[in-house]
């Protein structure tokens, strides 16, 4: 309190001075209109003389350089300006149009823009090519949880590893729910590992932002992972995500999902019936703590489910199964994961995705699609881009204003531009041209 009070006093003092300067009586002004009025006055003032002075200063030149760098072209999965590697998710334009997936693609892109979490994949850029819309995302080299659960020896993980991943997903849900975003599609293949072994939630195509104080309906998700209230088309807020966490913890420990055995052929209706009516079974792989958290997360009644009793992620974190997890250190990325991927290994099956290379017939792109593309293609996303500039050393290199008491060369408008460097092809062809000229002409043409 000793630190913050002077700051608040200073802010209030500034507001009073500005209001007095404009002849506004704070006593007669409704309190609800003061913030908007204050911001309008400040904006009008800053857009005048201060902004004109700023445009003449060296800081504006540096700002323009940053904006140019922000619009650098993304080449495949590497940013040309910085060299940073990303994963590029390509959405073929004709396939999106054929499936009427414009709204879903735009929704995923807008959701990703809103989220800034260490436990959710980050969107860095959105751009387009002639044939595709591209989302440039956090690169995750460690594969997905489905591969690790079923293709790395015996199915399933030891409890310690499963609980570590569950804790990180809990943090990811906390960040999403804080923005009133429900994920709705938690399953092993949507959880990706980075090169250190930390996880991130991916594929937010079914996520949706819920307005404050409202609920939503919608039977969306993956069979076997949808909560009873989703199957029964009831209203809900964030309860399906906590149900999904229960399913995932169960699958990570048991090596199969709670309501369908691995590769079991069963109709969708039967799986839905099991979800709504049957009680999951536990083997000796589960400790009492693991059984308890799964039972609380897989409670059929969303009002009684862990995470839905009023405190959200906070009440899930308090479960005894997480007693050895320091969530503050986890959120600061200071805990070592129980498994670190081998950088030489490829954590995926060697299976060709036929659809990826097939052509879409009978669909033509036309000018009516341009409005959708315009909304989708917005370039860089501010926070991931700023992190990239710092991580790759660009900020330190560019953010120099003076050298030895003088303006840095790129800010000095009076300094002549350096001559462009001669490229390889210039030197090559210049050499060939010189070699083709007769010796007499080289000497000046004299006999």
N, C-alpha and C positions, 0 to 999 in steps of 0.2 A: 504494500500500500504506500510505503514511503517513496517508492520510485514512480508509481503511476499517478499519484495525486497532482504533482506539479505539472505533468503533461496535460491532465484534464483541465486544470486551472488555466493553463496557457491557451488551450483550445477555446474555452469559454470566453476568455478575454478577447481573443481574436474575433470571435463571432460578434461580441458586443460592439467592438470597434467598427467592424464592417457595417453592422446595422445602423450604428449612430452616423457613420459617414453617409449612408444613403437615406437618412432621415426616417428610419423605421423604428416604431415603438414596440419593443418586445412584449410589453405588458398587454397591449391590445391585439397582438398577433396570435392566432390560434397555434397551440403547440404542435399540432399535427402538420401544419404547413411550414414550420420553421426549417426543417432539413432541406426540403425541395427549394425553398426560397433562398436559403444560404448557398446551396450548390449552384443555383442559377446565377446569383450575384458574383460568386467567385469565378465561375466559368466566363461570364461576360468580362470581368476585369482581366483575367489571364489571357483572353483571346485578343486583347488590345495591345497596349504598349509592351507588356512583358513578352508576348509572343513575337512581336516585331524585333525586339532586342535579341531574343533567342535565335531567330533566323539569321541574324548577322554574326552570331557567335560561332566559335569553332565546335561547340558541342552539337550544333545542328548538323554540321558536316559529318561528324562522327555518327550521328543518328541515321543519316541517309545511308552511310556505309553499312550499318547494321541491317537496315531494311533491305538493302540490295542482297546482302548475304542470306537474309531470311528467305528470299525467293529463289535460292539456288536450285538448280535442277536435281532431282533425285534420279540416280542412274541405277537401275535394278535394285539391289538392296544396299547400296552404298551412296552416301551423300557426297557429291562431287566436291563441294566446298570444304568439307572437314574430314572426309574419309571414314566417318562413323558407319558401322554396319547395322542394318535393320532387317526385319523380315517384311516382305512385300506380299500382301494379300490381294490378289487380282480377282476382280469380279467382271467376267466377260459381259459386255454391254448387251449383246443379243440374248444371252442366257438369262440375264436379269429381266429383260423385257418379256421374254417368252413365259417366264414364271410369275410375271407381275410382282417382281420382288423389289421394285423401286422404293416403296415405303419402308420395307424391312432394312434395305441397305442404308438408306438415309438415316433411319432411326439408330442403327448401330454406330454410324459415324458420329452422330450428334451426341449419343451417350458417351462414347469414348472421349470426345472433346471435353465433356463435363468432369470426367473422373481423373484425379491425380492421386494415384495410390501405388505403393510399392508392391501390392499384391494383386493388381489388375494390369493387364497389358496396356501400355500407353500408346496412343496415336500420336505420331510425330508429324506426319504429312498426309495430305489427301490430294491426289492429282489424277489425271487421266491420260491415256494414250488413245490412239485412233480406235482401238477395239476394246479397251478395258478401263474400268475404274480401279484405282489402286489405293489401298490403305497401307501406309508404311508404319509398322508396329515394332514394339520391343522384340528384339531377336531372342529366341529361346532355343538353345542348342541341345537341351537335355531330354527332349522327347516329352510325351504326355504320360499321365499316370496309368492309363489303360495298358500301354506297352509295358511299363515297369511292373504292373500287378501281374500280368499274364505271360510275359515273355522273358523273364529274367530268373528262371529256375522255378521253384515251387510258387504256386499262385499266392498272392497276398504279401503283406509286409509284417515285420515284427511290430508290436504295439507302439514302441517308442517312435518309430518312423511315422506310423500312421497318425499318431497324436500330434507330432510336429507339423505335418502337412495340414491337419485339421485346424491347428492354432493359426496358421498363416491364412487359411481360407476364412476363418472367423474374422480376422483383421480385415481381409478384403471385403467381406460382407458389411462390416462396420463402416468402411469407407463408402461403399455403395449406398447403404441405407441412410447414411447421413445426408446424402444428396437425394433421398427418397427414390432411389432406383432399386427395383427388384430384378434379380438376375433370371430366375425361372428355368435355368437349364443346366444345373450342376450335375455333372457326370465325369467319370475319369478322363475321357478323351478331351475334355475342355479345360483340364488343368495341366499347365505346361511347366517344365523345369528349365531354369536357366543354367548357365555353365558352372555355377557354384552349388546348385542343388536346391535353391529357393524356388517356390512355386508362384505362379500368377494365374489368375482366372482369365480365360480367353473366350472368344466367340460370344459377343454380347448381342447377337441378332434378335434374341427373344426378350431382352431386357426392356423395361419400360419405366418411365418416371411417373410416380403417382402424385397428383396434386395434394397439398396439405389437407388433412382431415377427410380425405376421400378413400374409397376402396375401389378395386377393379375386379372384373371377371375375365375369364378366358381359359379355355382348355388348351394350353400350350405347354410344350416340354417334350420329354422323351419317355416312352412307355417303360414302366418299371421304376421311374424316378419321380413321377408326378405325385404330388400330395393328394390325399383324399378330397380335400376341398376343391382342388383344381379339377379332378376327375368328375366330381359331382356338380361342377359349374357354379360353385358358391362364391360369394364375395370374399376377397382376401386382401391383405397388404403384403407383409414380408414373411408370413408363415411358411410358404412353399420353399423358401431358401433354407430355412432351418431343417425342414424335412429332408431336403436334398443332402444337407451335411450329414444327417443321420444315416442315409443310404450310403454315402461315400465312406464314412468311417467303417460301417459294417463291411463294405466290399473290400476296403483296403486290408482289413484284418482277416476276414473269412476267405477272401479270394473268389467271391461270387456275390452278386447283388442279393438283397434280403428277400426278394419276392420272385426271383427267377433264376434257376440254375444256369451255369455257363453253357451256352449253345443249346439250351432247351428249346424245343419247338412247341410253342404254346400260343394260342390266340390272344390278341390284345385284350379282348373282353375278360379272359380268365386272369390275366395279369392285373387288370384293373380291379377285379373282384378280390384278389388276394390282398392288394394294397388296402382296400377299404374294409376288409373283414378279417383277414388272417393275422395271426401274431407271428412275428419273425422268430426263428429258432437260433439258439446260440450253442456253439461247440466249446471244446476246451481251449480253443485259441483265444477266447475272450477272458480277460480278467473281470473281476466284479465291477471295477470302475468303468471298463469299456462297455460292459453290458448295461450299466446304469445310464451312461450318457446316450447310448443308442436308443434305449427304451424311452428316455425323456424326449429325444429329438424325433423319434418315430411314433409319438403319441398321436392317435387318430384325431383327437379333438384339438384343433389349433389353439384354442384358448388355454389349454393345459400344457401345451408343448413348450419345451425349453427354448428360450429366445423370444417367446410371444407373451410373456407374463408382465410386460410393462417396461423392462429394462434392456431389451434387445441383446446385442452382442455382449454387453457387460455381464449379464447373468450367465451366459454360456461360458465366458472366461473364468467365472468363479467356480465352475465345476471342479471337483477334486482331481479329475483326470489330468487337468492342466497345472497341478500344483508345482511341477518342476519347470514350468515355462515362465520366464520373465518377459511379460508382454511388452514392457517398455523397451527392453533391449531387442526384442524381436522386431518391433516396429521401427527401431533405428537400424535394422539390418546388422546387428552386432552378435547374433547367435549363429553358430556353425550348424548347417544342416546335417542330418545323420547320414546322408548319402551325397557324394560329389560325383557327377558324371565324368566319365573318361573322355577327354577332348578328342581322342583318336577314334572313339566309337560312334556309330550311327544308331541312334535309338528309335528306329522305325522299321517296319517290315518292308521287304523289297517287293512291293506290289505296285504295278502301274495303275495309275488312276485313269481309267479309260475315258471318263467324262471330260477330264481336263484337256484331252487332245482331240475330242470329237468336235464336229462342226454343228452349228445350230442352223437348221434349214427353215425356211418359211418366215423368217423374221427380218424386217428391214428397219434400220434406224432412220429417223426423219427429224426435221426441225422441231417437232413438238416435244422431242426428248431433251432438247437443249436446256429447258428450265430446270429439269431434274439434275442434269450434269452441272449446271451453274451452282446449284445448292450444295452439291456433293464436293466439288473441287474448290477447296478454300485454302490450299497451300499448307503452311506450317501451323502447328499448334503451339501456343506461346510457351507454356512451362516446359514441355519436353525439348523444345528448341533451345530455350535458355540453358537447360541442363547439358545439352549437347555442346553448346558453345563453350561452357566452362570445362566439361570433361575432356574435350579435344584440344584445349589450350588456346582456342581462338580468342576468347575474351581477354586473356592475359596478353596475347600478342597484339591485338588491335586496340585495346583500351589504353593507349598511350597518347598523351596530349603534348607533352614537352620532352625534349631531349637536350640536355646541357643548357637549359634556360631558353631555348628557342622552340618554336612550333615543330612538331614532327613533320617530316617531309610530305606526308600525304594530306596534311591539313593546311600547308602553306600554299595559298593560291598564287603567290607571286613567283614561286619556283617553277621553272619550265619543266614540262613533262620529259622524262627520260626517253631516249630513242628506243623503239621496240627492238627486242632481241631477234636476231636472225635465226629462223627455224632450220631444222634439218633439211627440209626439201628446198628451201631457198639456197642453202650452201651447196646442196647436191647439184641442182640445175644450174646455178651460177658457175660451178666448176666445169660442168659439161659445155656450157655456152662459151666459156673462155678457151676450152680445149679445141673447139670447132673453128675459132677465128684464125686465119692465116698469120704466120709469124710477122710478115711485113706489115700487116694491118695493126698488129699489136705494137710494132715499133713506131707507128705513125704513118705508114704507107710510103716512106721514102725508099728509093732504090738502093 
